[in-house]
Amino acid sequence: MSASNRFYRYCLNPVMRSLLRSPLHGITSHNIGIVHFSGRKSGRKLSTPLSYTQEGNIVRLLSSRNTQWWLNFRGEGVAVEMEIARQRYPGTAVLLEGDSEALREGVRRFIHALPRDAKVYGLALDANKEVVETSLATIAEQLILVEIRLEA
């Protein structure tokens, strides 16, 4: 595990989980939530705070291959809960990995809704704050997108 991943896992994530569950959650809960899931090998209950975007009942989480939490979402739809503004919503998560039009479209939608995250992933934005396609093509293989369909 890299030093950066250790920092997030052991320092930043516990602080963010506490903040998101506190009365002060409004500071960040409009675009940072907590995804709850089971470990694919251990079966342990896990949770991790992540930037998210939401369109109706679809929540998107973006990551890169240098993290590992997303490995738990491989397979045919994984039962999860998404905690948004101190409310838990059950859903089914689908992992998009490897360069595909579905992944690229999800990344475009994510960055359109949350352009501040473009720098995190090395994506360039044009004057309209849309993803520059050449920058997406360069790194699409390294990106991971999880789409969660929340239950009604």
Beta strands, then each sheet from edge to edge (+ up, - down):
strand 1: 32-38
strand 2: 45-51
strand 3: 53-55
strand 4: 58-64
strand 5: 78-84
strand 6: 87-97
strand 7: 143-150
sheet 1: 2+ 1- 5+ 6- 7+ 4- 3+
end
